[in-house]
Amino acid sequence: MEAVLRIWNGKPFLWTLLAVPGFLYLYRFWTGTIPMDLVPPPGEMSARLIIFALMLTPLSMLFRGQRWIAWLIRRRRAFGVTGFAYALLHLLFYALDMETLDNILAEIGAPGIWTGWGALLLFLPLALTSNDASMRALKKGWKRLQRLAYPAAVLMILHWVLIHDGMAEALLHAAPLAALEFYRLIHLARDRSWRGHRSQPI
Protein backbone atom coordinates (compact mmCIF):
# COMPACT_ATOMS: atom_id res chain seq x y z
CA MET A 1 0.00 0.00 0.00
CA GLU A 2 2.87 2.35 0.85
CA ALA A 3 4.46 1.70 -2.57
CA VAL A 4 1.15 2.46 -4.30
CA LEU A 5 0.87 5.77 -2.45
CA ARG A 6 4.44 6.72 -3.41
CA ILE A 7 3.64 6.08 -7.09
CA TRP A 8 0.35 8.04 -6.83
CA ASN A 9 2.06 11.00 -5.18
CA GLY A 10 4.90 11.03 -7.68
CA LYS A 11 4.71 13.77 -10.32
CA PRO A 12 5.80 11.47 -13.21
CA PHE A 13 2.70 9.35 -12.62
CA LEU A 14 0.43 12.39 -13.00
CA TRP A 15 2.21 13.56 -16.17
CA THR A 16 1.81 10.06 -17.63
CA LEU A 17 -1.86 9.90 -16.67
CA LEU A 18 -2.57 13.28 -18.28
CA ALA A 19 -0.76 12.20 -21.46
CA VAL A 20 -2.86 9.04 -21.99
CA PRO A 21 -5.67 10.73 -23.99
CA GLY A 22 -3.04 12.30 -26.28
CA PHE A 23 -1.57 8.90 -27.09
CA LEU A 24 -5.08 7.63 -27.81
CA TYR A 25 -5.71 10.52 -30.25
CA LEU A 26 -2.44 9.76 -32.03
CA TYR A 27 -3.29 6.06 -32.13
CA ARG A 28 -6.65 6.86 -33.73
CA PHE A 29 -4.87 8.96 -36.35
CA TRP A 30 -2.36 6.18 -36.97
CA THR A 31 -5.18 3.66 -37.47
CA GLY A 32 -6.98 5.75 -40.05
CA THR A 33 -9.24 8.31 -38.36
CA ILE A 34 -9.36 11.41 -40.54
CA PRO A 35 -7.80 14.61 -39.08
CA MET A 36 -11.11 16.51 -39.24
CA ASP A 37 -12.61 14.15 -36.64
CA LEU A 38 -9.55 14.53 -34.42
CA VAL A 39 -9.44 18.33 -34.32
CA PRO A 40 -12.06 18.92 -31.55
CA PRO A 41 -11.07 16.34 -28.86
CA PRO A 42 -7.56 17.63 -28.02
CA GLY A 43 -8.82 21.22 -28.19
CA GLU A 44 -11.52 20.49 -25.63
CA MET A 45 -9.06 18.55 -23.47
CA SER A 46 -6.70 21.53 -23.60
CA ALA A 47 -9.43 23.93 -22.51
CA ARG A 48 -10.52 21.69 -19.62
CA LEU A 49 -6.98 21.30 -18.29
CA ILE A 50 -6.15 25.00 -18.56
CA ILE A 51 -9.44 26.01 -16.92
CA PHE A 52 -8.76 23.53 -14.12
CA ALA A 53 -5.21 24.88 -13.63
CA LEU A 54 -6.57 28.44 -13.37
CA MET A 55 -9.23 27.36 -10.87
CA LEU A 56 -6.62 26.07 -8.42
CA THR A 57 -5.54 29.49 -7.09
CA PRO A 58 -9.04 30.64 -6.01
CA LEU A 59 -9.78 27.10 -4.78
CA SER A 60 -6.69 27.27 -2.58
CA MET A 61 -8.09 30.47 -1.05
CA LEU A 62 -11.52 28.92 -0.56
CA PHE A 63 -10.18 25.68 0.95
CA ARG A 64 -7.13 27.07 2.72
CA GLY A 65 -5.19 24.46 4.68
CA GLN A 66 -6.82 21.43 3.04
CA ARG A 67 -4.35 18.70 2.07
CA TRP A 68 -6.03 17.83 -1.22
CA ILE A 69 -5.83 21.40 -2.56
CA ALA A 70 -2.19 21.65 -1.44
CA TRP A 71 -1.54 18.41 -3.37
CA LEU A 72 -3.10 19.89 -6.50
CA ILE A 73 -1.33 23.25 -6.17
CA ARG A 74 2.05 21.48 -6.06
CA ARG A 75 1.14 19.81 -9.35
CA ARG A 76 -0.52 22.77 -11.08
CA ARG A 77 2.31 23.02 -13.61
CA ALA A 78 1.47 19.56 -14.93
CA PHE A 79 -2.12 20.58 -15.70
CA GLY A 80 -1.16 23.85 -17.39
CA VAL A 81 1.72 22.52 -19.49
CA THR A 82 -0.20 19.40 -20.52
CA GLY A 83 -3.12 21.65 -21.47
CA PHE A 84 -0.80 23.61 -23.76
CA ALA A 85 0.54 20.34 -25.26
CA TYR A 86 -3.05 19.36 -26.14
CA ALA A 87 -3.49 22.78 -27.77
CA LEU A 88 -0.47 21.98 -29.98
CA LEU A 89 -1.98 18.58 -30.83
CA HIS A 90 -5.24 20.36 -31.67
CA LEU A 91 -3.25 22.66 -33.99
CA LEU A 92 -1.46 19.69 -35.59
CA PHE A 93 -4.71 17.93 -36.51
CA TYR A 94 -6.16 21.25 -37.73
CA ALA A 95 -3.14 21.80 -40.01
CA LEU A 96 -3.39 18.25 -41.35
CA ASP A 97 -7.09 18.76 -42.04
CA MET A 98 -6.49 22.08 -43.83
CA GLU A 99 -3.69 20.45 -45.87
CA THR A 100 -1.98 23.65 -47.08
CA LEU A 101 -0.73 26.93 -45.60
CA ASP A 102 -2.87 28.84 -48.11
CA ASN A 103 -5.99 27.17 -46.76
CA ILE A 104 -5.00 28.03 -43.20
CA LEU A 105 -4.29 31.68 -44.05
CA ALA A 106 -7.55 31.98 -46.03
CA GLU A 107 -9.68 31.58 -42.89
CA ILE A 108 -7.39 33.12 -40.28
CA GLY A 109 -9.51 36.29 -40.14
CA ALA A 110 -12.65 34.43 -39.04
CA PRO A 111 -13.50 35.21 -35.38
CA GLY A 112 -13.61 31.53 -34.48
CA ILE A 113 -10.10 31.07 -35.87
CA TRP A 114 -8.13 34.16 -34.84
CA THR A 115 -9.34 33.79 -31.25
CA GLY A 116 -7.76 30.33 -31.21
CA TRP A 117 -4.49 31.63 -32.65
CA GLY A 118 -4.52 34.52 -30.18
CA ALA A 119 -4.99 32.20 -27.22
CA LEU A 120 -2.22 29.92 -28.44
CA LEU A 121 0.25 32.80 -28.88
CA LEU A 122 -0.50 34.16 -25.40
CA PHE A 123 -0.12 30.74 -23.81
CA LEU A 124 3.18 30.09 -25.63
CA PRO A 125 5.44 32.24 -23.38
CA LEU A 126 3.69 30.84 -20.32
CA ALA A 127 4.45 27.27 -21.38
CA LEU A 128 8.05 28.10 -22.30
CA THR A 129 8.70 29.72 -18.91
CA SER A 130 6.85 27.15 -16.83
CA ASN A 131 10.03 25.85 -15.21
CA ASP A 132 12.14 26.63 -12.15
CA ALA A 133 15.00 28.12 -14.17
CA SER A 134 12.70 30.71 -15.77
CA MET A 135 11.17 31.57 -12.41
CA ARG A 136 14.64 32.28 -11.00
CA ALA A 137 15.73 34.27 -14.07
CA LEU A 138 12.58 36.41 -14.42
CA LYS A 139 12.03 36.91 -10.67
CA LYS A 140 9.05 39.28 -10.16
CA GLY A 141 8.58 39.50 -13.92
CA TRP A 142 7.58 35.83 -13.97
CA LYS A 143 4.38 36.52 -12.03
CA ARG A 144 3.54 39.48 -14.28
CA LEU A 145 4.03 37.24 -17.31
CA GLN A 146 1.70 34.64 -15.84
CA ARG A 147 -1.14 37.18 -15.87
CA LEU A 148 -1.32 36.61 -19.64
CA ALA A 149 -3.17 33.42 -18.73
CA TYR A 150 -6.37 35.39 -18.10
CA PRO A 151 -6.76 37.14 -21.51
CA ALA A 152 -5.55 33.90 -23.10
CA ALA A 153 -8.30 31.97 -21.30
CA VAL A 154 -10.93 34.49 -22.46
CA LEU A 155 -9.79 34.05 -26.08
CA MET A 156 -9.75 30.27 -25.63
CA ILE A 157 -13.34 30.23 -24.39
CA LEU A 158 -14.46 32.56 -27.19
CA HIS A 159 -12.76 30.23 -29.69
CA TRP A 160 -14.67 27.30 -28.21
CA VAL A 161 -18.00 29.16 -28.35
CA LEU A 162 -17.53 30.40 -31.91
CA ILE A 163 -16.18 27.18 -33.40
CA HIS A 164 -18.95 25.06 -31.91
CA ASP A 165 -21.53 27.71 -32.82
CA GLY A 166 -23.07 27.51 -29.39
CA MET A 167 -22.40 28.65 -25.85
CA ALA A 168 -23.75 25.86 -23.65
CA GLU A 169 -20.77 23.48 -23.44
CA ALA A 170 -18.10 26.19 -23.31
CA LEU A 171 -19.93 28.19 -20.64
CA LEU A 172 -20.57 25.05 -18.61
CA HIS A 173 -16.79 24.75 -18.27
CA ALA A 174 -16.09 28.48 -17.97
CA ALA A 175 -18.77 29.32 -15.38
CA PRO A 176 -17.01 27.67 -12.38
CA LEU A 177 -13.78 29.51 -13.26
CA ALA A 178 -15.62 32.83 -13.55
CA ALA A 179 -17.37 32.28 -10.21
CA LEU A 180 -14.12 31.35 -8.47
CA GLU A 181 -12.25 34.33 -9.94
CA PHE A 182 -15.06 36.60 -8.76
CA TYR A 183 -14.69 35.13 -5.28
CA ARG A 184 -10.91 35.64 -5.48
CA LEU A 185 -11.28 39.32 -6.43
CA ILE A 186 -13.71 39.93 -3.55
CA HIS A 187 -11.36 38.13 -1.16
CA LEU A 188 -8.34 40.18 -2.30
CA ALA A 189 -10.29 43.44 -2.09
CA ARG A 190 -11.42 42.56 1.44
CA ASP A 191 -7.83 41.76 2.45
CA ARG A 192 -6.56 45.09 1.08
CA SER A 193 -9.35 46.94 2.87
CA TRP A 194 -8.52 45.18 6.15
CA ARG A 195 -4.79 45.92 5.83
CA GLY A 196 -5.57 49.56 5.02
CA HIS A 197 -7.81 49.80 8.06
CA ARG A 198 -5.10 48.30 10.31
CA SER A 199 -2.55 50.80 9.01
CA GLN A 200 -4.71 53.79 9.99
CA PRO A 201 -3.38 55.71 13.01
CA ILE A 202 -5.54 55.43 16.13
Buried (B, 14 or more C-beta within 10 A) or exposed (E): EEEEEEEEEEEEEBBEEBBEBBEEBBEBBEEEEEBEEBBBBBBBBBBBBBBBBBBBBBBBBBEEEEEEBEEBEEBBBBBBBBBBBBBBBBBBBBBBBBEEEEEBEEEEEEEBBBBBBBBBEBBBBBBEBBEEEBBEEBEEEBEEBBEBBEEBBBBBBBBBBBBBEEEEEBEEBBEBBEEBBEBBEEEEEEEEEEEEEEEEEE
